[in-house]
Amino acid sequence: MKDLVRLLLLCTFVICANQLAHAQGCSDAGVCTAGPIGELPLLGDSSTAYAPRHFARLTYSYAVGEQRTTITQVVPEFSFGITHRLAVQVKLPYISASGNLGSNSGVGDPTVTTSYAFVKTDNQRLDGIIGAKFPSGDANAKANGRSLPMPYQTSLGTTDLLLGINYRWKRWSGALAYQHVLDQGNANGFLRSVWDDTEKAQGYFEAYQLERANDAVGRIQYAFKFKKLSVQPGLLAIVHLGEDVQGNSAEPPQRVTINGSSGLTLNLTVDARYALNRHWSVELAYGSPLVVREVRPDGLTRSLVANLGIAYRFGE
């Protein structure tokens, strides 16, 4: 009963927070949900609880981005437990974006992560994560011959190294992670001046040949258990560790620091899982920003993100 009261109070806070943060943003370039960091823990009652090694999941994601662009994703993913401690996870999203400048769709950036459980007991678990995010394109899709802003792109254009640790003690879990850009392959050509005949284009952040800085991530969550339903609210902090850099239309082109593009994004998150049986479950996730960076040229601005997924877990 106490858990239910706490959860109702939390839901009220989530609704109020979303109203305050509406149309600002939360950015996740990939590491925030890498491997165990993005998993709602399976809360068993004893050491005999079913603990599957593998899972397959299909997620549908709906988000509202910069200038109220709509971004939807269908994300198939698979996690293969090589042993009960070592696992490999693969994600390959398909992304569609539409807004007042047009629309674009295609395969997003695939992510591959490997995790190892250094500690694994009924009440405690410590995982180390290493992985990579690969570009599916150069982030320069166009409409009528002109480059679209980053919210319409299906790729960031970068190759990134993903590192992290995830720790769970009973119902508490926390994570620290780092995303390092190995290769700056973004060739986006959006400049507001190129769209000077289109008033709607002037509200988007410029990202001409964007060079994106690295990210550090911290996450803390607490899981409530109601028979077959698990609900896990939390806070997700993303620190953009430096200012992004872009080009301009000068001759010769110059590299320009994007002031205000570094700093903190703090998000309120809620994950939920309902177990249909020992193999199948329905999963929900919601995120909304509380604190945002002043300038967000990478197109990852979100006023809200809502996910619905179906997961199948198997393998003893």
DOKOLDO-843605 format. One record per residue (C-alpha): residue number from 0; residue in one letter; x, y, z. Coordinates in steps of 0.05 Angstrom, whole numbers. Example, Ala and Ser with C-alpha at 12.3 -4.5 7.8 and 13.67 -1.06 7.14 Angstrom:
2
+-----+------+--------+--------+--------+
| seq | type |     c1 |     c2 |     c3 |
+-----+------+--------+--------+--------+
|   0 |    A |    246 |    -90 |    156 |
|   1 |    S |    273 |    -21 |    143 |
+-----+------+--------+--------+--------+
END
This chain:
316
+-----+------+--------+--------+--------+
| seq | type |     c1 |     c2 |     c3 |
+-----+------+--------+--------+--------+
|   0 |    M |      0 |      0 |      0 |
|   1 |    K |     57 |     47 |     17 |
|   2 |    D |     88 |     33 |    -51 |
|   3 |    L |     23 |     50 |    -86 |
|   4 |    V |     16 |    117 |    -49 |
|   5 |    R |     88 |    135 |    -67 |
|   6 |    L |     76 |    117 |   -139 |
|   7 |    L |     13 |    160 |   -143 |
|   8 |    L |     50 |    219 |   -115 |
|   9 |    L |    106 |    207 |   -165 |
|  10 |    C |     57 |    205 |   -224 |
|  11 |    T |     29 |    273 |   -201 |
|  12 |    F |     99 |    301 |   -200 |
|  13 |    V |    114 |    273 |   -270 |
|  14 |    I |     53 |    307 |   -299 |
|  15 |    C |     70 |    374 |   -267 |
|  16 |    A |    143 |    369 |   -288 |
|  17 |    N |    123 |    356 |   -360 |
|  18 |    Q |     80 |    418 |   -362 |
|  19 |    L |    139 |    460 |   -337 |
|  20 |    A |    189 |    429 |   -386 |
|  21 |    H |    143 |    428 |   -447 |
|  22 |    A |    179 |    442 |   -513 |
|  23 |    Q |    249 |    444 |   -485 |
|  24 |    G |    289 |    380 |   -492 |
|  25 |    C |    326 |    318 |   -470 |
|  26 |    S |    383 |    287 |   -510 |
|  27 |    D |    405 |    215 |   -512 |
|  28 |    A |    458 |    200 |   -564 |
|  29 |    G |    458 |    125 |   -548 |
|  30 |    V |    495 |    109 |   -483 |
|  31 |    C |    436 |    124 |   -437 |
|  32 |    T |    402 |     59 |   -455 |
|  33 |    A |    462 |     16 |   -472 |
|  34 |    G |    460 |    -55 |   -447 |
|  35 |    P |    438 |    -64 |   -374 |
|  36 |    I |    434 |     13 |   -365 |
|  37 |    G |    368 |     12 |   -403 |
|  38 |    E |    340 |    -51 |   -370 |
|  39 |    L |    286 |    -54 |   -317 |
|  40 |    P |    313 |   -106 |   -268 |
|  41 |    L |    277 |   -172 |   -260 |
|  42 |    L |    256 |   -171 |   -187 |
|  43 |    G |    253 |   -243 |   -164 |
|  44 |    D |    232 |   -267 |    -95 |
|  45 |    S |    287 |   -318 |    -86 |
|  46 |    S |    348 |   -351 |   -118 |
|  47 |    T |    300 |   -399 |   -153 |
|  48 |    A |    268 |   -342 |   -193 |
|  49 |    Y |    270 |   -351 |   -268 |
|  50 |    A |    330 |   -312 |   -295 |
|  51 |    P |    333 |   -318 |   -371 |
|  52 |    R |    399 |   -306 |   -407 |
|  53 |    H |    370 |   -281 |   -474 |
|  54 |    F |    316 |   -232 |   -495 |
|  55 |    A |    286 |   -204 |   -558 |
|  56 |    R |    247 |   -139 |   -556 |
|  57 |    L |    209 |    -96 |   -605 |
|  58 |    T |    196 |    -24 |   -584 |
|  59 |    Y |    155 |     32 |   -615 |
|  60 |    S |    176 |    102 |   -594 |
|  61 |    Y |    139 |    168 |   -602 |
|  62 |    A |    174 |    234 |   -588 |
|  63 |    V |    162 |    308 |   -597 |
|  64 |    G |    225 |    345 |   -618 |
|  65 |    E |    251 |    413 |   -638 |
|  66 |    Q |    198 |    459 |   -668 |
|  67 |    R |    147 |    405 |   -652 |
|  68 |    T |    175 |    355 |   -702 |
|  69 |    T |    148 |    285 |   -692 |
|  70 |    I |    199 |    229 |   -687 |
|  71 |    T |    177 |    157 |   -686 |
|  72 |    Q |    222 |     96 |   -681 |
|  73 |    V |    213 |     22 |   -688 |
|  74 |    V |    271 |    -11 |   -651 |
|  75 |    P |    284 |    -86 |   -655 |
|  76 |    E |    337 |   -110 |   -607 |
|  77 |    F |    367 |   -175 |   -585 |
|  78 |    S |    409 |   -193 |   -525 |
|  79 |    F |    447 |   -259 |   -526 |
|  80 |    G |    474 |   -286 |   -461 |
|  81 |    I |    539 |   -321 |   -479 |
|  82 |    T |    543 |   -342 |   -405 |
|  83 |    H |    502 |   -322 |   -344 |
|  84 |    R |    550 |   -263 |   -335 |
|  85 |    L |    570 |   -244 |   -406 |
|  86 |    A |    520 |   -216 |   -457 |
|  87 |    V |    519 |   -181 |   -524 |
|  88 |    Q |    463 |   -134 |   -545 |
|  89 |    V |    447 |   -107 |   -614 |
|  90 |    K |    397 |    -51 |   -632 |
|  91 |    L |    378 |    -28 |   -701 |
|  92 |    P |    325 |     28 |   -702 |
|  93 |    Y |    282 |     50 |   -761 |
|  94 |    I |    266 |    125 |   -754 |
|  95 |    S |    214 |    170 |   -784 |
|  96 |    A |    213 |    245 |   -774 |
|  97 |    S |    163 |    297 |   -798 |
|  98 |    G |    152 |    370 |   -786 |
|  99 |    N |    139 |    437 |   -818 |
| 100 |    L |    198 |    431 |   -867 |
| 101 |    G |    183 |    361 |   -893 |
| 102 |    S |    195 |    289 |   -873 |
| 103 |    N |    249 |    236 |   -874 |
| 104 |    S |    255 |    163 |   -855 |
| 105 |    G |    307 |    108 |   -856 |
| 106 |    V |    351 |     61 |   -815 |
| 107 |    G |    381 |     95 |   -754 |
| 108 |    D |    449 |     85 |   -721 |
| 109 |    P |    459 |     13 |   -699 |
| 110 |    T |    487 |      0 |   -630 |
| 111 |    V |    527 |    -61 |   -606 |
| 112 |    T |    544 |    -69 |   -532 |
| 113 |    T |    577 |   -123 |   -490 |
| 114 |    S |    564 |   -128 |   -415 |
| 115 |    Y |    595 |   -170 |   -360 |
| 116 |    A |    564 |   -181 |   -291 |
| 117 |    F |    622 |   -176 |   -242 |
| 118 |    V |    574 |   -186 |   -184 |
| 119 |    K |    509 |   -225 |   -191 |
| 120 |    T |    467 |   -245 |   -130 |
| 121 |    D |    393 |   -242 |   -113 |
| 122 |    N |    398 |   -171 |    -84 |
| 123 |    Q |    460 |   -143 |   -117 |
| 124 |    R |    489 |   -137 |   -187 |
| 125 |    L |    547 |    -98 |   -218 |
| 126 |    D |    554 |    -96 |   -294 |
| 127 |    G |    609 |    -66 |   -337 |
| 128 |    I |    589 |    -44 |   -407 |
| 129 |    I |    630 |    -30 |   -469 |
| 130 |    G |    602 |    -18 |   -539 |
| 131 |    A |    598 |     24 |   -600 |
| 132 |    K |    547 |     64 |   -641 |
| 133 |    F |    558 |     64 |   -716 |
| 134 |    P |    532 |    115 |   -767 |
| 135 |    S |    479 |     93 |   -815 |
| 136 |    G |    490 |    155 |   -857 |
| 137 |    D |    522 |    224 |   -859 |
| 138 |    A |    463 |    262 |   -828 |
| 139 |    N |    450 |    303 |   -892 |
| 140 |    A |    382 |    282 |   -918 |
| 141 |    K |    350 |    337 |   -960 |
| 142 |    A |    283 |    365 |   -981 |
| 143 |    N |    276 |    399 |  -1048 |
| 144 |    G |    352 |    400 |  -1055 |
| 145 |    R |    365 |    434 |   -988 |
| 146 |    S |    393 |    401 |   -926 |
| 147 |    L |    343 |    388 |   -870 |
| 148 |    P |    358 |    406 |   -798 |
| 149 |    M |    384 |    352 |   -751 |
| 150 |    P |    315 |    335 |   -720 |
| 151 |    Y |    297 |    305 |   -789 |
| 152 |    Q |    360 |    263 |   -795 |
| 153 |    T |    360 |    188 |   -780 |
| 154 |    S |    434 |    187 |   -762 |
| 155 |    L |    482 |    230 |   -721 |
| 156 |    G |    537 |    213 |   -771 |
| 157 |    T |    587 |    196 |   -716 |
| 158 |    T |    622 |    133 |   -694 |
| 159 |    D |    621 |    130 |   -618 |
| 160 |    L |    652 |     89 |   -562 |
| 161 |    L |    604 |     72 |   -505 |
| 162 |    L |    629 |     56 |   -435 |
| 163 |    G |    590 |     47 |   -371 |
| 164 |    I |    577 |     12 |   -304 |
| 165 |    N |    509 |     -6 |   -277 |
| 166 |    Y |    498 |    -24 |   -204 |
| 167 |    R |    435 |    -52 |   -171 |
| 168 |    W |    423 |    -63 |    -96 |
| 169 |    K |    355 |    -91 |    -80 |
| 170 |    R |    306 |    -42 |   -113 |
| 171 |    W |    356 |     14 |   -123 |
| 172 |    S |    397 |     20 |   -187 |
| 173 |    G |    448 |     70 |   -211 |
| 174 |    A |    492 |     78 |   -272 |
| 175 |    L |    551 |    120 |   -297 |
| 176 |    A |    568 |    122 |   -370 |
| 177 |    Y |    610 |    158 |   -421 |
| 178 |    Q |    601 |    168 |   -497 |
| 179 |    H |    664 |    187 |   -535 |
| 180 |    V |    662 |    208 |   -608 |
| 181 |    L |    714 |    168 |   -647 |
| 182 |    D |    699 |    195 |   -716 |
| 183 |    Q |    663 |    260 |   -735 |
| 184 |    G |    626 |    238 |   -798 |
| 185 |    N |    569 |    289 |   -795 |
| 186 |    A |    561 |    324 |   -863 |
| 187 |    N |    496 |    361 |   -848 |
| 188 |    G |    489 |    423 |   -891 |
| 189 |    F |    433 |    460 |   -856 |
| 190 |    L |    442 |    536 |   -850 |
| 191 |    R |    383 |    583 |   -838 |
| 192 |    S |    410 |    628 |   -893 |
| 193 |    V |    400 |    573 |   -945 |
| 194 |    W |    326 |    572 |   -924 |
| 195 |    D |    320 |    648 |   -920 |
| 196 |    D |    255 |    645 |   -961 |
| 197 |    T |    223 |    599 |   -909 |
| 198 |    E |    204 |    632 |   -844 |
| 199 |    K |    191 |    565 |   -809 |
| 200 |    A |    263 |    544 |   -819 |
| 201 |    Q |    291 |    603 |   -779 |
| 202 |    G |    272 |    572 |   -712 |
| 203 |    Y |    317 |    510 |   -719 |
| 204 |    F |    388 |    505 |   -691 |
| 205 |    E |    442 |    506 |   -745 |
| 206 |    A |    486 |    444 |   -751 |
| 207 |    Y |    529 |    455 |   -813 |
| 208 |    Q |    581 |    398 |   -814 |
| 209 |    L |    571 |    390 |   -739 |
| 210 |    E |    626 |    364 |   -694 |
| 211 |    R |    593 |    337 |   -632 |
| 212 |    A |    626 |    337 |   -563 |
| 213 |    N |    627 |    278 |   -515 |
| 214 |    D |    575 |    260 |   -463 |
| 215 |    A |    577 |    236 |   -390 |
| 216 |    V |    515 |    204 |   -361 |
| 217 |    G |    489 |    190 |   -291 |
| 218 |    R |    425 |    153 |   -275 |
| 219 |    I |    389 |    133 |   -211 |
| 220 |    Q |    324 |     93 |   -205 |
| 221 |    Y |    280 |     58 |   -155 |
| 222 |    A |    235 |     -1 |   -172 |
| 223 |    F |    165 |    -12 |   -144 |
| 224 |    K |    137 |    -82 |   -147 |
| 225 |    F |     62 |    -97 |   -153 |
| 226 |    K |     55 |   -172 |   -166 |
| 227 |    K |     65 |   -177 |   -242 |
| 228 |    L |     77 |   -102 |   -251 |
| 229 |    S |    144 |    -68 |   -239 |
| 230 |    V |    149 |      8 |   -242 |
| 231 |    Q |    216 |     43 |   -240 |
| 232 |    P |    219 |    120 |   -235 |
| 233 |    G |    285 |    156 |   -237 |
| 234 |    L |    329 |    214 |   -258 |
| 235 |    L |    375 |    215 |   -318 |
| 236 |    A |    430 |    267 |   -322 |
| 237 |    I |    468 |    279 |   -387 |
| 238 |    V |    527 |    326 |   -386 |
| 239 |    H |    552 |    350 |   -454 |
| 240 |    L |    626 |    357 |   -437 |
| 241 |    G |    645 |    411 |   -487 |
| 242 |    E |    619 |    460 |   -538 |
| 243 |    D |    599 |    432 |   -605 |
| 244 |    V |    632 |    461 |   -668 |
| 245 |    Q |    602 |    476 |   -736 |
| 246 |    G |    624 |    505 |   -803 |
| 247 |    N |    597 |    566 |   -839 |
| 248 |    S |    587 |    591 |   -910 |
| 249 |    A |    648 |    636 |   -910 |
| 250 |    E |    702 |    628 |   -963 |
| 251 |    P |    744 |    592 |   -943 |
| 252 |    P |    697 |    557 |   -893 |
| 253 |    Q |    712 |    568 |   -820 |
| 254 |    R |    699 |    526 |   -758 |
| 255 |    V |    657 |    561 |   -706 |
| 256 |    T |    646 |    543 |   -633 |
| 257 |    I |    572 |    537 |   -616 |
| 258 |    N |    566 |    576 |   -551 |
| 259 |    G |    516 |    547 |   -501 |
| 260 |    S |    518 |    477 |   -530 |
| 261 |    S |    554 |    446 |   -469 |
| 262 |    G |    523 |    433 |   -402 |
| 263 |    L |    471 |    393 |   -365 |
| 264 |    T |    406 |    360 |   -388 |
| 265 |    L |    366 |    329 |   -330 |
| 266 |    N |    308 |    283 |   -347 |
| 267 |    L |    253 |    251 |   -306 |
| 268 |    T |    241 |    180 |   -328 |
| 269 |    V |    191 |    125 |   -313 |
| 270 |    D |    197 |     53 |   -337 |
| 271 |    A |    145 |     -2 |   -327 |
| 272 |    R |    140 |    -76 |   -343 |
| 273 |    Y |     79 |   -122 |   -338 |
| 274 |    A |     95 |   -196 |   -340 |
| 275 |    L |     45 |   -234 |   -382 |
| 276 |    N |     79 |   -299 |   -364 |
| 277 |    R |    150 |   -323 |   -349 |
| 278 |    H |    172 |   -308 |   -420 |
| 279 |    W |    130 |   -250 |   -447 |
| 280 |    S |    123 |   -180 |   -420 |
| 281 |    V |     96 |   -112 |   -441 |
| 282 |    E |    141 |    -53 |   -428 |
| 283 |    L |    129 |     22 |   -424 |
| 284 |    A |    177 |     80 |   -416 |
| 285 |    Y |    168 |    155 |   -410 |
| 286 |    G |    218 |    212 |   -406 |
| 287 |    S |    211 |    287 |   -399 |
| 288 |    P |    263 |    342 |   -386 |
| 289 |    L |    271 |    383 |   -322 |
| 290 |    V |    336 |    420 |   -341 |
| 291 |    V |    363 |    431 |   -412 |
| 292 |    R |    423 |    458 |   -449 |
| 293 |    E |    414 |    528 |   -479 |
| 294 |    V |    433 |    506 |   -549 |
| 295 |    R |    421 |    436 |   -577 |
| 296 |    P |    446 |    432 |   -650 |
| 297 |    D |    448 |    355 |   -653 |
| 298 |    G |    373 |    349 |   -663 |
| 299 |    L |    362 |    308 |   -600 |
| 300 |    T |    316 |    358 |   -567 |
| 301 |    R |    254 |    323 |   -539 |
| 302 |    S |    197 |    352 |   -499 |
| 303 |    L |    174 |    281 |   -485 |
| 304 |    V |    189 |    210 |   -505 |
| 305 |    A |    140 |    152 |   -497 |
| 306 |    N |    158 |     79 |   -513 |
| 307 |    L |    115 |     17 |   -518 |
| 308 |    G |    149 |    -51 |   -526 |
| 309 |    I |    138 |   -126 |   -524 |
| 310 |    A |    195 |   -170 |   -499 |
| 311 |    Y |    208 |   -245 |   -499 |
| 312 |    R |    258 |   -273 |   -450 |
| 313 |    F |    284 |   -343 |   -455 |
| 314 |    G |    343 |   -390 |   -440 |
| 315 |    E |    359 |   -418 |   -372 |
+-----+------+--------+--------+--------+
END
